[in-house]
Amino acid sequence: MAVLRLDLDNILCFNGFSTDFSYPKKLVNTSLEGEYFVRFPKIRYRKVNVIVGSNASGKTSLGRALLGIFRFLNEKEANNIYSLISSEEKRCSILMDCAFSNGLFFRVEIKKEARNEELLVRLRSLQAEASDTYESLVAKLDDNKPFENYVKALDQFEFGGSKFSFPSIEDGFDLISCKYDEKDKKQFCDIYREVLTTMDSSIKDVYPSAEIPDSYVIVFRDKDAVAVTHKSKLSSIRRLSSGTKYAVNIAGVIYSIKKHKNGFYFVDEQFSYVNSDIEIACLTKMISLLDDGEQLFFTTHNTELLSLPLPNHAFNFIRKTQEGGDDIITWTNAAAIEKRNNVNIKNLYDNDFFGVSPDVNKILNIAED
């Protein structure tokens, strides 16, 4: 599944925010193949979205907004949207376009008026034809379809799977996810072994637990061992460094992409304690494993990733400012600034072409009495 457009208003720190994850023209000699649906090659989408921004710029909030929308569509529970609303005194709205590799295209619109509890939804869907583009699908949508109560609008609607990885300090994300099919347990542990031993040289092996389902054992070189079980707390795993604890999540994402368990992946701030070369290697592997119709969002502070051989439209820059008491998120796609794919985006970033470099003057001006 791929997200093609997202509009957010009065949702977390997003006001009047709009961006799209499609691209209009077929790329020639692109370094990233398969940025379209195999059966619908004119529906082009940005398969990889690297998001760079300073602290508190909105990277994690974007993930939380998408997660809330996805949960709402899957669970049909209004609280998933209510929890995202920034101000009850203002109207809120969401628009999201998505497409699946089987050609199903849908636009979901969600709105709630100020101080009104009723959540209204307009869901419109189409089956794409081989000649369709994203733009032609949007043009075919029935504008006369009304908004409805969300329960009625989402009845019988089935949404795709997704995987979100946030820092464990984020509410609800300290729990470990390590479910695997019995037939896949060797492959599961092979991936975890390669990732964890790369991150931590004191780890010797990872193997599946014989006693507890959906669990594995980390063996250290001094013969100590730690059992990790599904839904145990990441923060409670002893002996692991901060970076190695994040490696548990990273290995889980790589395994999930390799097995194509979810069509959409959002990896947020998983490499703050990880060596830059390892982060580059992990992202490169994630990208190489993506299949038809799958999409990856990856937030980072590591500007070295901007030198990766990816199309310019894979790089996004996010910044938060305040205007009139409201948070304003500025979203810039690199392709809007530089269309030539042979230009190093890292050089443009270093020269602040994207206007997202943090202002550090307040820190530098601290008095040195």
C-alpha positions in Angstrom: 0.0 0.0 0.0 1.2 3.5 -0.8 0.1 6.9 0.5 -0.2 9.3 -2.4 -1.4 12.5 -0.6 -2.0 13.7 2.9 -3.8 16.9 4.1 -4.0 17.7 7.8 -5.6 20.6 9.6 -5.8 21.0 13.4 -4.2 17.6 13.7 -1.3 17.5 16.3 1.0 20.3 15.2 -0.3 20.3 11.6 -2.4 23.3 10.4 -3.2 23.7 6.7 -0.6 21.0 5.9 -0.7 19.3 2.5 1.8 17.1 0.7 1.8 14.4 -1.9 4.0 11.3 -2.4 3.4 10.8 -6.1 5.5 12.1 -9.0 4.3 13.0 -12.4 6.9 12.0 -15.0 8.6 8.6 -15.6 12.2 8.8 -14.5 15.0 7.9 -16.9 18.0 6.0 -15.5 16.7 6.2 -12.0 18.7 4.6 -9.2 15.5 3.3 -7.5 13.4 1.0 -9.6 9.8 0.0 -9.1 8.3 3.4 -8.0 5.0 2.4 -9.6 2.6 -0.5 -9.4 3.6 -3.3 -11.7 0.1 -3.9 -13.0 -0.6 -0.1 -13.1 2.7 1.4 -14.2 1.3 4.9 -14.7 0.4 5.2 -11.0 3.7 6.4 -9.8 4.5 6.8 -6.1 7.5 7.7 -4.0 8.5 4.4 -2.7 11.1 5.8 -0.2 10.6 9.0 1.8 13.6 10.0 3.8 12.5 12.8 6.2 15.1 15.2 7.6 14.4 17.8 10.2 15.7 19.3 13.5 14.3 18.5 16.9 10.5 19.1 17.4 10.1 19.8 13.7 7.1 17.4 13.2 8.8 14.1 12.0 7.4 11.9 14.8 4.1 13.8 14.7 3.7 12.9 11.1 4.1 9.3 12.0 1.7 9.5 14.9 -0.9 11.2 12.6 -0.6 8.4 10.0 -0.7 5.8 12.7 -3.9 7.3 14.2 -5.6 7.4 10.8 -4.5 3.8 9.9 -5.8 2.5 13.3 -9.1 4.4 12.8 -9.6 2.8 9.4 -8.8 -0.7 10.7 -10.5 -0.5 14.1 -13.3 1.9 13.3 -12.7 3.5 16.7 -13.2 7.3 16.8 -10.8 7.8 19.7 -8.0 7.2 17.3 -8.9 10.5 15.6 -10.0 12.4 18.7 -6.6 11.8 20.2 -5.0 13.6 17.3 -7.1 16.8 17.4 -5.0 19.8 18.6 -7.8 22.2 19.5 -11.5 21.4 20.3 -12.3 25.0 19.5 -11.5 24.6 15.9 -12.6 22.5 13.0 -10.4 19.6 12.1 -10.0 17.8 8.8 -8.0 15.0 7.2 -7.7 13.9 3.6 -5.6 10.9 2.5 -5.3 9.2 -0.8 -4.0 5.6 -1.0 -3.5 2.9 -3.6 -2.8 -0.8 -3.5 -0.9 -3.0 -5.9 -4.1 -4.7 -7.0 -5.3 -1.3 -8.3 -7.7 -0.4 -5.5 -7.6 3.4 -5.1 -9.4 5.3 -2.3 -9.7 8.7 -0.8 -10.8 9.1 2.8 -11.8 12.4 4.2 -12.4 12.9 7.9 -13.8 16.0 9.6 -15.2 17.2 12.9 -16.7 20.7 13.5 -15.6 22.7 16.4 -17.1 21.6 19.8 -19.1 18.9 18.0 -18.5 15.3 18.9 -19.7 13.8 15.6 -17.0 12.4 13.4 -17.9 12.5 9.7 -16.3 10.5 6.9 -16.4 10.5 3.2 -14.9 7.4 1.7 -14.6 7.0 -2.1 -12.9 4.2 -3.9 -12.2 3.1 -7.5 -10.6 0.1 -9.2 -7.8 1.4 -11.5 -7.5 0.4 -15.1 -4.1 -0.3 -16.7 -4.0 3.2 -18.3 -4.9 5.1 -15.2 -2.6 7.7 -13.5 -3.0 9.0 -10.0 -4.3 12.2 -11.5 -6.9 10.4 -13.7 -8.1 8.4 -10.7 -8.6 11.6 -8.7 -10.6 13.1 -11.6 -12.9 10.1 -11.6 -14.0 10.5 -7.9 -17.6 11.2 -7.3 -17.8 14.6 -5.8 -21.5 14.2 -5.0 -21.0 11.5 -2.5 -21.9 13.0 1.0 -20.1 12.8 4.3 -21.6 10.2 6.7 -21.3 9.1 10.2 -18.0 7.2 10.4 -19.5 3.9 11.4 -21.7 3.8 8.3 -19.0 5.2 6.0 -16.4 2.6 7.1 -18.8 -0.4 7.2 -17.3 -3.3 5.2 -14.1 -1.3 4.5 -10.9 -3.3 4.9 -7.6 -1.5 5.2 -4.1 -2.8 4.7 -1.4 -3.7 7.2 1.3 -1.3 8.4 4.3 -1.3 10.7 5.4 1.8 12.7 8.6 1.9 14.8 8.9 4.8 17.2 11.5 5.5 19.9 10.6 3.6 23.1 10.1 6.8 25.0 7.0 7.5 22.9 3.8 6.4 24.7 3.0 2.8 23.9 6.2 1.9 22.0 8.3 0.3 24.7 6.7 -3.1 23.9 8.7 -5.5 21.7 7.0 -7.0 18.7 8.6 -10.4 17.7 5.9 -12.6 16.3 7.1 -15.1 13.8 5.7 -18.2 12.0 7.2 -21.5 13.2 8.5 -22.2 9.7 10.2 -18.8 9.6 11.9 -18.9 13.0 15.4 -19.7 11.6 15.2 -16.8 9.1 13.8 -14.6 11.9 16.7 -15.3 14.2 19.3 -15.1 11.3 18.2 -11.5 10.7 18.2 -10.6 14.4 21.6 -12.2 14.8 23.1 -10.2 11.9 21.7 -6.9 13.1 22.4 -7.4 16.8 25.9 -8.7 16.4 26.7 -5.8 14.1 25.5 -3.3 16.7 27.0 -5.0 19.7 30.3 -7.0 19.5 29.6 -8.6 22.9 26.7 -10.6 21.4 27.6 -14.0 20.0 24.3 -15.5 18.9 20.5 -15.2 18.6 18.4 -18.3 18.5 14.7 -19.1 19.0 13.5 -20.1 22.4 12.4 -23.8 22.6 10.1 -23.1 25.6 8.2 -19.9 24.8 6.5 -19.1 21.4 7.3 -15.8 19.7 10.5 -15.3 21.7 14.2 -15.6 21.2 17.4 -15.8 23.2 20.4 -13.4 22.9 23.7 -15.1 23.9 26.7 -13.0 24.9 30.3 -14.0 24.4 30.8 -14.5 28.1 28.0 -17.2 27.9 25.4 -15.0 29.6 22.0 -15.1 27.9 18.8 -12.9 27.9 15.4 -14.1 26.7 13.3 -11.7 24.7 9.5 -12.3 24.5 6.7 -10.8 22.4 5.2 -7.8 24.2 8.0 -7.6 26.8 9.4 -4.2 27.5 12.4 -3.0 25.5 13.6 -0.9 28.4 13.7 -3.9 30.6 16.2 -5.9 28.6 19.4 -6.1 30.6 22.9 -5.8 29.3 21.9 -4.1 26.1 23.2 -0.6 25.3 20.8 2.1 24.1 21.9 1.5 20.5 21.5 -2.3 20.8 18.0 -1.9 22.2 17.0 0.1 19.1 18.6 -2.7 17.1 15.8 -5.0 18.3 13.3 -2.7 16.6 15.4 -2.3 13.5 15.8 -6.1 13.0 12.0 -6.4 13.4 11.5 -3.9 10.6 13.9 -5.6 8.3 12.3 -9.0 9.0 8.8 -7.6 8.4 9.8 -6.0 5.0 11.6 -9.2 3.9 8.5 -11.3 4.7 6.2 -8.6 3.2 4.1 -8.7 6.3 3.0 -5.1 5.9 2.6 -2.9 2.9 3.5 0.4 4.7 6.5 1.1 7.0 7.2 4.1 9.1 10.6 4.0 10.8 11.1 7.0 13.2 14.2 8.0 15.0 15.6 4.5 15.4 19.2 5.4 14.9 19.9 8.2 17.3 22.4 5.9 19.2 23.6 4.0 16.1 26.8 4.5 14.0 26.1 6.4 10.8 27.5 3.6 8.6 25.2 1.1 10.2 22.2 3.4 9.7 23.1 3.7 6.0 23.5 -0.1 5.6 20.2 -0.7 7.4 18.3 1.8 5.2 19.9 0.4 2.1 18.8 -3.1 3.0 15.2 -2.0 3.8 15.0 -0.3 0.4 16.3 -3.3 -1.4 13.7 -5.6 0.2 10.6 -3.4 -0.7 8.2 -5.2 -3.0 5.5 -4.0 -5.5 3.2 -1.5 -3.8 5.2 -1.2 -0.6 6.3 2.2 0.8 8.9 3.2 3.4 9.0 6.4 5.5 12.3 7.0 7.3 13.0 9.9 9.6 16.6 10.8 10.5 18.9 13.5 11.9 21.8 12.0 9.9 22.5 14.2 6.9 25.0 11.7 5.5 21.9 9.8 4.2 21.4 12.7 1.7 24.4 11.4 -0.3 22.7 8.0 -1.0 22.0 7.3 -4.7 18.3 7.9 -4.5 16.0 10.1 -6.7 15.8 13.7 -5.4 12.1 13.2 -4.7 13.0 10.6 -2.0 14.4 13.4 0.3 12.0 15.6 2.3 12.8 18.4 4.7 10.5 19.5 7.5 10.5 22.6 9.7 8.1 23.9 12.3 7.6 27.7 12.9 4.9 29.7 14.7 2.6 32.2 13.1 -0.2 33.9 15.0 0.0 31.4 17.8 -0.3 28.4 15.4 2.3 25.8 14.6 3.1 26.0 10.9 4.8 23.0 9.3 6.9 23.7 6.2 7.5 20.6 4.1 9.9 20.8 1.2 10.7 18.0 -1.2 14.2 18.1 -2.7 12.8 17.7 -6.3 11.0 21.0 -5.9 14.3 22.7 -5.5 16.6 20.6 -7.7 15.2 18.5 -10.5 18.5 17.1 -11.7 19.2 13.8 -10.1 22.9 14.1 -10.6 23.2 16.9 -8.0 24.3 16.0 -4.5 21.4 16.8 -2.1 23.9 16.8 0.8 25.7 19.8 -0.7 22.4 21.7 -1.0 21.5 20.9 2.6 24.8 22.1 3.9 24.2 25.4 2.1 20.7 25.6 3.6 18.9 25.5 0.3 15.9 23.9 2.1 15.7 26.4 4.9 15.6 23.8 7.7 19.0 24.4 9.4 18.3 25.1 13.1 18.9 28.6 14.5 21.5 28.1 17.3 22.1 31.8 18.1 20.2 31.6 21.4 22.5 28.9 22.6 25.6 30.7 21.4 24.5 33.9 23.0 24.2 32.4 26.5 26.2 34.7 28.8 29.6 33.4 29.9 29.8 35.2 33.2 
